[in-house]
Amino acid sequence: MTEQQAVKHLVFAHRGASKQYAEHTRAAFLQALAEGADGVECDVHLTEDLELVCIHDTTLDRTSSGTGDVGDHTLRQLRELDFASWKGANIPPQYGGVADQLLTLEDLVDLLRADGRQLELAIELKHPSPFGLKLEERLIAFLMREGYDPETSRLANLHITFMSFNPDSVRHLLERVPADVVCQLVADVKPDDVRQTLGPLTAAAVMNLLRRALHEGERIIASGAVGIAGPGIKYVRAHPDRIAGWLESGLRLRVWTVDTDDDVDLLHTLGVQEITTNRPAYVLRRLKGESSPGRV
């Protein structure tokens, strides 16, 4: 194994062990810890009453029994919804009931602190947000109340990093936390995906915004303003020279979402330091050179 290949890979559970249990649920995060993940990744939104909740989408329709925007609901209203049954997985009693599965960020931090191990917590701030950069302010204020140390970016047994696709969010974070714990996320913009979701007229305007955000994000990474670059696995395959340059410059790379033999092997060969996956136990086995149950 070369020196580059011998790098220690940190394995982050993407929204928890979300291949097995519904994403962002108590069950998914507890399963990720049981599987030995080095850390977890979560997405945060603000509720109508300005509580931080672990939900990926801006709307509730895909991952809950509710409908409408997350930001139009109070935390109490969200607690009444079912965030787990859509996955069709039976939740073990030790992971709580259906009513226990929605987590606030405070709930997740408490769950991770209770584990006792030294863990990584990667928090993605979701934009566009109806609350603008108040999302970042509420997050930092919450962490400070909990005992967060901005100099070390530690809270008890947790090392915390911050991520966003939104360059304004990243710049705002850089004014409040060390650059080496800020991750600029990047992904190529796919016109077909946007058109299918929004329709041709709205999609054109959104495409322009997304392209500008991508180019600005790439400039932020290239300037050395952040310590972590967060490309998707498709971006890694599409831009090998850029990825090699980032690694050679000393940047940490946190690549998402890595769930197959070929993708794990590629990142291992490249020397990518951080891997985000829906299948933490599988990726940990693969990195150790153990055989997987079957190629995916």
N, C-alpha and C positions, 0 to 999 in steps of 0.2 A: 504494500500500500504506500502510495506517495505521501509526502508531507501534507500536500493539499488535501488528499483524501482522508488523512488521519484527523481532520478537524472534528471537534466535538459538536455533534448536531443536537440542538434543542428541539424537542418535539412538542408543539402546541396543539391542543385539542380544539378544533374549529367549532365554536359554539358548543363545546363539550364533545362527548363521543356521539356525534350527531348522525353517524351511520346507523347506530343501534337504537337510540332514543330521540325523541323530538328535540330539535335544536333549542339551545338556550334554556332547557328545563333543568330542574334540580336533578332529575335522573341522569341526564346527559353529562352534567358536570361531575356528579358523584362517580359515574362510571369511568369518566376520564381519569379521575384521581385513582380509582381502583386499578386501572390499567397501567399506572405508572407514568402518565404524561408529565413532562417537565413543567408544563404550564397550560393555561387555557386562554383562549381568545374569546372575547365577547363584544357585541355591538350595543351601544346605548342610545336611547332616545329619551326625550323629556315627555312626561304626561302633561295633561292640561293643568294639573296642580304642581307642576315642576318637580316631579320625582323622577329619578333616573331608573329606567327599566331596561332589562336585557332582552331586546327584541331587534331583529335584523331589519325587517321591512318598515317603511313608513306607514303601512296599513296593516290591519289585523287579519285580513281575509284569508291569506295563505296559511297562517300558522296558528289560528285560533278559531273558536266558535263564534267570534264576533266579526264585525265589519266596520269599515271606516278608518279614519286616521288615528294613529296612536295618540297624537297630540290633542285630539278632541275628546279624550277620555281621561277621567281621573284614575288614580291608582286603585281606588276602591272599586270602580267599575271594571277595571281590568282583572282584579282579583276574582271576579264572578265568572270569568270566561274559562274555557277549557283550552289549554295550550298544548296538550299532550296527545289526545286521542287520534288526531289526524294521521299520526305516524303508524298507528296500528300495532304498537309494541306493548306488551304487557309489562307494567312497571312493578318491580319487586317491592314488597311492603317496606323494606328498609330505605327505599328511595322516596317514600311519601305517597300520598294519594294524588289523584288528578288535581284536586284543588290546591295542592302544594307546589305545583310545578312552575308557575310564573315566578321569576326572581327579579327583585330590584337589584341594583348594583350593590347596595348594602347587604342584601341577602347573600349574594355571591361572595363578597369579601369575607363575611362571617364564615361561610362554608369553607373557604380556602384557608382562613386562619385556623380553623378547627382541625384541619388536616395535620398541621404541625411541621410538615416538610418545607424546605426552601422551595418556593414555587414562583413561576413567572405568571404575571397577569397582563395580557395585552388587551387594551381597551380601544376599540374603534369608535370614533365619534361620527355619527351618521348625518350626512348632509345630502340634499338641502334639508334644513330644519326650519319649521315655522318660527322657532325661537332664535334663529341666527346663532351668533357666537355666545349667547347666554348658555348654550349647552356646555361649552368649554368652561365657562365661569362656574356653573353649578357643579360640574365634575371636580374641578380643583378645590372648590370650597368644601365639598363633601369629603374629599380625601384629607384635607388639612384638619377637619374636625375629627377624623378617625386616627390622626397621629402620623400622617404622611410626612416624610422628610424630603423636601425638594432637592437637596444636594445629592443625596444618594438614590433618590426615587424608590425608597423602601417604605413599606408599611408592615410592621411586624415581620412575619416570615415571607412577605411578598415583595418581589421586585416588579415594579410597574412600568410599563411602556405604553405609549400613546400613538394611535394611528388614525390617518384619515386620507381619503382621496382628495379632499378639498384643500387646495393650497392656502386659502385664507385661514382655515382651521389650523393647519400645520404652522403657519407663521405666528398665529396667536399663541399656540402652545409653546413655541420656541422662546417666547417672552417670559414664560412662567416655569418651565422645567428644563433640565439639561438637554442639550441637542442630541446627546448620545442615546436618549431614551425616546426620541421622536422618530416615527416611521412614516415616510411619504409612500402611500400606496399608489400603484400604477397598473393600468390594464389597457390594452388596445380597445378602441371603440369599434363596436360591430354595428354597422348601419342596419342590417337586417333585424338584429335583436331589438333595436330601438324602435324601428318601424312596426314590428309586430306588436309591441307593447303600447305604442302611442298613436299610431297612424301617421301617414306621410307628412302632413303639414306640421303638426306639433313636433314630430321626430326631427325635422330639419333644424329647427331652432335648438332643440335639445342636443343634437349632434354637435352643433357649433360650440355650445357651452362645454360639452364633454371633451371635445378636442382641445379647446383652450386650457381646460383644467389639466388634461394629460400633459400637454407641452410644458405648462408651468410647473407641474410636478416633476417632470424630467429635469427641468432647469434647476429646481431646488436640490434634487439629488446630485446633479453634476457639479453644483457649486460647493458641495461639502457642507451645506447648512444643517443637514440632518445626519444622524449616525446610523440610521437603518433605512434601507430601500425595501419596499414591499411589493414586488411584482407577482402577478399571477403566473401559474406554470405555463400557460399558453404564451405569455409575454416572454418568459425565459426562452422558450423554444424558438420564438420568432425573432429574437434579438440577441443571438449568442455573443456577438462582439461587444455589445453594450454591457451585457451581464459580466463578461470576462473583465472588462475595464473597471466596472464597479468593484468587483472583488479584488482586483489588483491594487486599487486605490485604498484599500483597507476598510471599505464599507462592510457592515453586516448586511446580509440579505435574509429576509424572511419571506419565503415563497409559499403561496397558497394556490389552490387547495389540492393536496398531494395524496392521492389515494390508490395509485397503481404501482406495480413493480417497476415499470419502465421509468416513471417519474421519480420515484425514490432513488433508483439507481443513478439516474442522470444527476440529481442534486448532490448525491454522495460523491460522484466523480468530479463534479465541478468544485466541491468544497463549500457549498452553501451551508451557512451556519445554523439556520433556523427553518424548520419545516412545519407548516400548519396543515393539519389533516383532520378529516372526519373519522379516521380509524387509527387512533393513537397506538393501540396494542399491536396492530399489524405493522405499522411503520417502525416501531421500536424493534420488533422481531426482524424485520427486513434489514435494518441498519446493523444488527448484530450478526447478519449473515445466516440467520435461520430460515429454513424453507417456509414459504407461505402455503396456506391450504389450496391455493390455486391462483393463477394469474387473473387479473381483473381488467 
